[in-house]
Amino acid sequence: MTSNGDVTKIATQWEDLKSNDNTRQALFQQVFDMLQSSVAENQSLREQIENLQYHENNCLRDLRKLQEDSKLVQERISSAPFVLVLIDGDSAPFNDSYVKAGVDGGRRAARDLKAALESYLKEYSGYQPHWSIVVRNYIKMTGLVRTYTRAQIVSDPGTVHAFFRGFNEVHPLFEFIDGGNDREAVDTKVQKNFELFANNEHCKHIVLAASSDTGYICFLRPFEPSHGVNAAVTLVESTPFPSAFAETAAKFKTAKFPHVFRSAKIFAPVQATQQLPVLRWSSSYASATTQSPVVAAAPQAGQTPSQEAPERRVPDGQSTLLRIQLNAAGQRIDERLPARDPDILARVRDLKLCNRFYLSSCTFSDCTHRHDYRKLTSEEKVALRRVARFSKCTKGTRCMDNTCVAAHQCVYGDSCDWGGECKYPHITDRTVVEVV
């Protein structure tokens, strides 16, 4: 018979089995939940992977396209590299021998310039033979032709035009370009071309020839490097850099082509249209402090050259005071100056002397120009008088200041090329009737 103890034992075992079954079910449920979570996580990861693969494929496609575009751009850039040569023809004239030879001289000038440029660029700029050289020489053609004629470098203006033509014939990318007669026409065209090509990837180097024109100093400052030298730009020194320009030029590469360009500006004396009075001292120069000079007036209408014009005695005065020449209208007429020596003129200009101190009288207590230089020679004094004429007197022809050494009218007179753009006064009557 089954006893109560047996029943209790069986009941206990049954409870144990039920408990174990619950544990097993809980374990199964936990495993099932973990499996579901893993499946969901795997699904999310799969979707992320698919999304990443999609974007990767797009990126790879875009990258391939960019690489192809970049290759195409590089091919285009490398297919037409060039060096730009900008010449301010008024500041960097060619050697006279070229100009005198007309067409043949122009052709030789173009060939010699190209050879000089190639030699320089190979040494300093990594120049490759397939690079093109573009030369743009901007000039005021009418004025430059007149300058060559006045300077007696050529007797026929047609010779200069032939020189321009010969230069343009040799190389398709070499050309003289007439910038017109406006005062800043050449400077503006050179500077705008410089700015245009400075950021052009095809342009590998820029060569600028304008060494005597200080107007390029401010223009070049934005292209100066913070330190070192701008190796992408070369400044050609034909005529020596003025002292003010030399500091700027030191920030760029420089080159000289002395067999191509003139080393000095062209001196073209202005032809006098009327005979001006001539100072004749009444005694020797040694006694000039006690005797006054006399002025032989220009022949009046109706007089022949053999007739003596009445003499006008100039009042005695301090040696530092200038004698003022006046025409019939009371307009001041600047005395014509002797022919200049370009080398002396350049040297005196760079000294930064006080014009009034050395030529008349300086009354400025805070004058910033030099008073400490030695006594000037007669040639240096003539050069300084020319330097002083670079400045315009604000009173113009009405100035009666006998210490004023500035220009009171245009030194070129009727031969001036600037027309209405000229900043100097123009007068038609240059006959001196009075000296005060």
C-alpha positions in Angstrom: 0.0 0.0 0.0 1.0 3.5 -0.6 1.8 5.3 2.4 1.5 8.9 3.2 5.3 9.3 3.1 5.3 8.0 -0.4 2.7 10.5 -1.5 4.6 13.3 0.1 7.8 12.3 -1.6 6.1 12.1 -4.9 4.5 15.5 -4.3 7.9 16.9 -3.5 9.4 15.4 -6.6 6.5 16.8 -8.6 7.1 20.3 -7.3 10.8 19.9 -8.1 9.9 18.9 -11.7 7.6 21.8 -12.1 10.2 24.2 -10.8 12.8 22.8 -13.1 10.4 23.1 -16.0 9.8 26.7 -15.1 13.5 27.3 -15.0 13.9 25.6 -18.4 11.1 27.6 -19.9 12.6 30.8 -18.5 15.9 29.9 -20.0 14.3 29.1 -23.3 12.5 32.5 -23.2 15.7 34.3 -22.4 17.5 32.6 -25.2 14.6 33.3 -27.5 14.6 37.0 -26.5 18.4 37.2 -27.1 18.0 35.6 -30.5 15.2 38.0 -31.4 17.4 41.0 -30.3 20.4 39.6 -32.3 18.2 39.2 -35.4 17.0 42.7 -35.1 20.5 44.0 -34.5 21.8 42.1 -37.4 19.0 43.4 -39.6 19.9 47.0 -38.6 23.6 46.3 -39.2 22.8 44.8 -42.6 20.8 47.9 -43.5 23.6 50.1 -42.4 26.1 48.1 -44.4 23.9 48.3 -47.4 23.5 52.1 -46.9 27.3 52.5 -46.5 27.9 50.4 -49.6 25.5 52.6 -51.5 27.3 55.7 -50.4 30.6 54.1 -51.0 29.7 53.3 -54.5 28.5 56.8 -55.0 31.7 58.2 -53.5 33.8 56.0 -55.6 31.9 57.0 -58.7 32.2 60.7 -57.8 35.9 60.2 -57.0 36.5 58.6 -60.4 34.7 61.5 -62.0 36.7 64.1 -60.0 39.9 62.3 -60.9 39.0 62.3 -64.6 38.0 66.0 -64.4 41.3 66.8 -62.5 43.3 64.9 -65.1 41.4 66.8 -67.9 42.1 70.1 -66.1 45.8 69.3 -65.6 46.0 68.3 -69.3 44.4 71.6 -70.3 46.7 73.6 -68.0 49.8 71.8 -69.1 48.8 71.9 -72.7 49.3 75.7 -73.1 51.8 77.1 -70.6 53.3 80.4 -71.3 55.4 83.2 -69.9 54.0 86.7 -70.1 56.4 89.6 -70.9 55.0 93.1 -70.3 57.1 96.0 -71.5 56.3 99.7 -70.8 57.9 100.9 -74.0 58.3 104.4 -72.7 60.3 103.2 -69.7 62.2 100.4 -71.4 63.2 101.4 -74.9 65.2 99.1 -77.2 68.8 99.9 -78.1 69.2 102.5 -80.7 70.9 100.2 -83.2 67.7 98.2 -83.6 65.5 101.3 -84.2 67.9 102.8 -86.7 67.8 99.6 -88.8 64.1 99.8 -89.3 62.4 96.5 -90.3 65.5 94.5 -90.0 66.2 96.0 -86.6 62.8 95.2 -85.4 63.2 91.6 -86.4 66.6 91.3 -84.7 65.2 92.9 -81.6 62.5 90.3 -81.4 64.9 87.4 -82.0 67.4 88.8 -79.5 64.8 89.4 -76.9 63.4 85.9 -77.2 66.9 84.4 -76.9 67.6 86.4 -73.9 64.4 85.5 -72.2 64.8 81.8 -72.9 68.3 81.8 -71.5 67.2 83.6 -68.4 64.1 81.5 -67.8 65.9 78.2 -68.2 68.3 79.1 -65.4 65.9 80.6 -62.9 62.3 79.5 -63.5 62.3 75.9 -64.7 61.4 77.0 -68.2 60.5 74.2 -70.6 61.0 74.4 -74.3 57.3 73.9 -75.1 56.3 77.0 -73.1 55.2 79.9 -75.2 56.6 83.4 -74.6 54.0 86.2 -75.0 55.5 89.7 -75.4 53.2 92.8 -75.2 55.1 96.0 -75.6 52.7 98.9 -74.8 53.7 102.4 -76.1 52.4 105.8 -76.9 53.3 105.5 -80.5 52.9 109.1 -81.7 54.9 110.4 -78.7 57.6 107.7 -79.0 58.1 108.2 -82.7 58.4 112.0 -82.1 60.9 111.3 -79.3 63.2 109.2 -81.5 63.1 111.9 -84.1 63.8 114.8 -81.7 66.6 112.8 -80.2 68.1 112.5 -83.7 68.3 108.7 -83.4 66.4 108.6 -86.7 65.8 111.3 -89.2 62.7 109.8 -90.7 59.7 108.8 -88.5 58.9 106.1 -91.0 62.1 104.2 -89.8 60.6 103.9 -86.3 57.3 102.6 -87.7 59.3 100.1 -89.8 61.0 99.0 -86.6 57.7 98.4 -84.9 56.5 96.4 -88.0 59.6 94.3 -88.1 59.3 93.4 -84.4 55.7 92.3 -84.9 56.5 90.1 -87.9 58.9 87.6 -86.4 56.9 85.9 -83.7 53.1 85.6 -83.7 53.0 86.4 -79.9 55.4 89.3 -80.0 53.8 92.7 -80.6 54.1 96.4 -80.1 50.7 97.8 -79.1 49.7 101.5 -79.3 48.1 102.5 -76.0 47.0 105.9 -77.2 48.1 109.3 -76.0 46.3 109.5 -72.6 48.7 110.2 -69.8 48.3 106.9 -68.0 47.3 104.8 -70.9 50.4 102.6 -71.1 50.7 102.2 -67.3 47.0 101.2 -67.1 47.2 98.6 -69.8 50.4 97.0 -68.5 49.0 96.9 -64.9 45.6 95.5 -66.0 47.3 92.8 -68.0 49.6 92.0 -65.1 46.6 91.6 -62.8 44.7 89.5 -65.3 47.4 86.9 -65.8 48.8 86.9 -62.2 46.2 84.3 -61.2 46.1 82.5 -64.6 47.2 78.9 -64.2 48.5 78.8 -67.7 50.8 81.7 -67.0 53.9 80.3 -65.4 55.9 83.5 -65.0 55.5 87.2 -65.6 58.4 89.5 -66.7 57.9 93.2 -66.3 60.1 95.8 -67.9 59.4 99.3 -66.6 62.4 100.0 -64.4 62.4 103.8 -64.7 58.7 104.4 -63.9 58.2 104.8 -60.1 54.5 104.7 -60.8 54.7 100.9 -60.6 55.9 100.9 -57.0 52.4 101.1 -55.4 51.0 98.7 -58.0 53.6 96.0 -57.2 53.2 96.1 -53.4 50.2 93.7 -53.2 52.4 91.2 -55.1 55.3 91.4 -52.6 55.8 88.3 -50.5 55.7 88.5 -46.7 59.3 87.3 -46.7 61.8 86.3 -49.3 61.3 86.9 -53.0 58.3 86.5 -55.3 59.8 83.9 -57.7 56.8 84.1 -60.1 57.7 87.7 -61.2 60.9 89.1 -62.7 61.5 92.8 -63.0 63.8 93.8 -65.9 66.3 96.6 -65.1 67.0 98.4 -68.3 67.5 102.0 -67.0 68.7 101.8 -63.4 66.0 101.4 -60.7 65.4 104.8 -59.0 66.2 104.6 -55.3 62.5 104.6 -54.4 62.0 101.6 -56.8 65.0 99.7 -55.7 63.5 98.7 -52.4 60.4 97.3 -54.1 62.5 95.5 -56.8 64.4 93.7 -54.0 61.2 91.7 -53.3 61.2 90.2 -56.8 63.6 88.4 -59.1 65.5 90.9 -61.3 67.3 90.6 -64.7 69.2 92.7 -67.1 69.3 92.4 -70.9 71.8 95.2 -71.7 72.3 94.1 -75.3 68.5 94.4 -75.9 67.4 97.4 -73.9 68.8 100.9 -73.5 70.5 101.6 -70.2 69.4 105.2 -70.2 66.2 107.0 -71.1 66.1 108.8 -74.4 66.9 112.4 -74.2 64.8 114.4 -76.7 65.6 118.1 -76.4 62.6 120.4 -76.9 62.9 122.5 -80.0 62.5 126.2 -79.3 59.8 127.9 -81.2 61.0 131.4 -80.4 64.3 133.0 -79.6 64.5 133.8 -75.9 66.5 136.7 -74.5 70.1 135.9 -73.6 71.7 137.1 -70.4 74.9 139.1 -71.1 77.0 140.1 -68.2 78.2 143.7 -68.4 81.5 142.8 -66.8 83.5 139.8 -65.9 81.9 137.1 -63.8 84.3 138.0 -61.0 82.7 141.4 -60.7 79.2 140.1 -61.0 78.5 140.9 -57.3 78.9 144.7 -58.0 77.7 145.0 -61.5 74.3 143.9 -62.8 73.7 141.7 -65.8 71.9 143.0 -68.8 69.3 141.2 -70.9 69.2 141.4 -74.6 65.5 141.3 -75.5 64.2 139.1 -78.3 63.8 140.9 -81.7 60.5 142.6 -81.9 58.3 142.4 -85.0 59.8 144.3 -87.8 63.4 144.0 -86.5 66.0 142.1 -88.4 68.5 139.9 -86.6 71.2 142.6 -87.2 69.1 145.2 -85.4 70.0 145.7 -81.7 67.1 145.2 -79.4 67.0 147.6 -76.4 68.8 146.2 -73.4 66.9 145.8 -70.1 69.0 146.0 -66.9 68.1 143.5 -64.3 67.9 145.0 -60.8 70.6 143.9 -58.4 69.5 141.2 -55.9 70.7 138.4 -53.7 72.4 135.6 -55.6 69.8 133.1 -54.3 66.9 135.0 -55.9 65.7 134.1 -59.4 65.1 136.6 -62.1 61.5 136.3 -63.4 60.9 136.6 -67.1 57.5 137.9 -68.2 55.7 138.2 -71.5 53.4 141.1 -72.6 50.5 139.6 -70.7 52.5 139.4 -67.5 52.8 135.6 -67.6 55.9 134.0 -66.1 58.1 132.3 -68.7 60.5 129.6 -67.4 64.0 129.9 -68.7 65.0 127.2 -71.1 67.6 124.8 -69.8 70.7 123.5 -71.5 70.8 119.9 -72.8 70.9 117.4 -70.0 73.2 114.5 -69.3 70.9 111.5 -68.5 73.4 109.9 -66.1 73.9 113.1 -64.1 70.1 113.7 -64.1 69.4 110.2 -62.7 72.2 110.6 -60.0 71.1 114.0 -58.9 67.4 112.9 -58.8 68.3 110.0 -56.5 70.1 112.3 -54.0 66.7 113.8 -52.8 68.2 117.3 -52.5 66.2 120.3 -51.5 65.6 122.1 -54.8 65.1 125.5 -53.2 68.1 125.2 -51.0 70.5 124.6 -53.8 68.8 126.7 -56.5 67.3 129.6 -54.7 66.4 129.8 -51.0 64.7 127.4 -48.6 62.6 128.9 -45.9 61.1 125.7 -44.5 62.3 125.0 -40.9 61.0 121.4 -41.2 62.3 120.7 -44.7 62.7 116.9 -45.2 65.0 117.1 -48.2 68.8 117.2 -48.0 70.7 120.4 -47.3 73.9 118.6 -46.3 75.3 117.7 -49.7 78.4 119.3 -51.1 78.3 122.3 -53.5 76.9 121.3 -56.8 78.9 121.5 -60.1 77.4 123.5 -62.9 76.2 120.3 -64.6 74.6 119.0 -61.4 72.9 122.3 -60.9 71.4 122.2 -64.4 70.2 118.6 -63.7 68.7 119.7 -60.4 66.8 122.5 -62.2 65.3 119.9 -64.4 64.4 117.8 -61.4 62.7 120.8 -59.9 60.7 121.3 -63.1 59.1 117.8 -62.6 56.9 119.6 -60.0 54.2 122.1 -61.1 53.9 125.5 -59.4 50.4 125.8 -58.0 50.3 129.5 -59.0 51.2 128.7 -62.6 52.2 131.6 -64.9 51.0 134.2 -62.3 53.7 133.2 -59.8 56.0 136.1 -58.8 57.9 134.2 -56.2 61.6 134.7 -57.1 62.6 131.7 -55.0 60.2 129.3 -56.8 62.0 126.7 -58.9 59.0 124.6 -60.0 57.6 124.5 -63.5 55.2 127.3 -64.5 54.3 126.0 -67.9 54.7 122.8 -69.9 58.3 122.3 -71.0 57.2 120.8 -74.3 55.0 123.8 -75.4 53.3 123.3 -78.7 55.0 119.9 -79.0 53.2 118.5 -76.0 51.4 115.2 -76.7 49.0 115.3 -73.8 46.6 117.9 -75.1 43.9 118.7 -72.6 45.3 116.0 -70.2 48.5 117.9 -69.6 48.8 119.1 -65.9 51.0 122.0 -66.8 49.8 125.4 -68.0 50.3 126.3 -71.7 51.1 129.7 -73.0 51.3 130.9 -76.6 53.4 134.0 -76.2 56.9 133.2 -75.1 58.4 136.6 -76.0 60.1 138.1 -72.9 59.3 141.8 -72.5 60.4 142.2 -68.9 62.7 140.6 -66.4 62.0 141.3 -62.7 
